[in-house]
């Protein structure tokens, strides 16, 4: 599967729990053209949010990121991914529990797979996390864009309790750690 688009961009598909969080994080990064919330890794075709939330589709909430590799590398995209969620909890992010909230990298080509494996090995060796990383590394088989009301959720619902309690801390952490990479 070719990861390069006609315009020189690349695509990454990542699951790190709630896609509202992932979209809010990656939309703020220089070099990221788009960050679309959706569903990946399951067997149900064109699943709905309710179907994915049931845990019966096999899909994870994911974000598909189109980025300019001349501005940000896939490795840096993964670095941000690992620093903005907990990759050591199986099928869970905070109070969100189920396979739909798993940590996963759905690679588009062999190079992405190898980059993900090397980065996880380096993070494990570094001891960044006290528990082992359980992030799934699987080939991209599908990605279904989520319903329109999920797009720009954070921007459109800044006063919602979920945004204040869960997304704000992730965005604030991003702004501190990666301030030189913010748009």
Buried (B, 14 or more C-beta within 10 A) or exposed (E): EEBEEEEEBBBBBBBBBBBBBBBBBBBBBEBBBBBBBBBBBBEBEEBBBEBBBEBBBBBBBBBBBBBBBEBBBBEBBBBBBBBBBBBBBBBBBBEBBBBBBBBBBBBBBEEBBEBBEEBBEEBEEEEEBEEEBBBBBBEBEBBBEBEEEBBBBBEEBEEBEBBEEBBBEBBEEBEEEBEEBEE
